[in-house]
Amino acid sequence: MLTFSAFCAFGCLVRYAAEVFAGRTIRVQRLWATLAVNALGSMTVGLASSHLTNDPTLILAFCGGMTSFSAAIAAPAHAWRDGSRRTAIVVLATTPLLCIAAYALGASL
């Protein structure tokens, strides 16, 4: 259980680092970093679930901590409220499509 929790916590730290990096270094809104991290997590789950014959629990724990689909919904809501309606619509429309495609890509590798 401690190992599982550690993998979840590490995934959270990776997401946080990606969002900070995106905001400070490449100057993109946090919701785009969340979208990228969710797609990467979906691809990793696809890869792990289709290619690992052993128990993929730790990889899935990492991805569960790293991805944030609740933030993927909350961030566009905030963008909408702040007047960035086009950005909100694009992120809401692309998140499920991109994550499903990323999962399929990971599963096919």
N, C-alpha and C positions, 0 to 999 in steps of 0.2 A: 504494500500500500504506500509506503514511503517513496519507493522508486516511481510509482505511478504519479504521485503528487509532484515529485521533482520534475518529471517530464512535462506535466501540465504547466508548472511554474516556469520552466524554461521556455515553453511555447509562448506564454504571456510576455516574457521579457523580449523575445524575438519580435513579437508584434509591436510592443512599445518602442523598441529600438527602430523598427522600420518606420513607424509614424513620426518619431522625432527626427530621424534622418530625412524623411520626405519633407517635413515642414521646415527644417533649418537649412538643409543643403540644396535640395533641388526645388524648393519653394512651391510645393504643390499642396493643395488642401488635404487635410487628414482623411477625408472620405475616399480619395483616390488611393492613398496608401492602404486603407482598410480593404478596398476592392482588390488591390494587388496581393495582399497577404491572404485574403480569403481564396483567391484563385490558386495561389501557390499551395495553400493547405489542401484544397480540393484535389489538386494534381498529386500531391503526396499521398493522400488517402487512396486515390485510385491506383497509384503505383504499389502502395503497401498491401492493399486488399486483394490485388490480383496476382501479385508476384511473390508474396511471402507465404511460404507453406507453414512456417512456425507461427506462433501467436503474435499478431501485430499490435497487441494492446498498447505497448509503450509508444509506438509511432502514432497510434491514434490518440493517445493521451497528449502527446506533444502537439498534434494538429488541433485537437480540441481546445487546448490552451492558446494556441497561436491564432486561430480563426476567431472572428467575432461577427456572427451574422446579425446579432442584435444591434451592433454598431452600424452594420451595413444598412439597417433600416432607420436607425435614429439619426445618423449623419445627414442623409438626404432630407429628412424632415426638418432639421435645423437649417439646411441650405435653402429649402423652400421658404421657410419662415423669414430668412434673411434676404429674400429676393432673388436668390440664384435658382430660379425655377427650372431652367433648362438643364443645369447641372444635376439637380435633384432627379429629374425625369430620366436623364441618361444613366445615372448610377442605379436607380431602381430598376430600369429595364435591362441593363447589362449584367448586373450582379448574378441573377440566377442563370442566365445564358452562359456567361463566362465561366462560372464555377462548374456547371455541368460539362461544358466543353473541356475544362481543365481536368476534371475527374476522368473523362473518357480518354483524354490524351495520356494521362498517367497510367491508366489501365492498359492502354495499347502499347506502351513502351516496353 
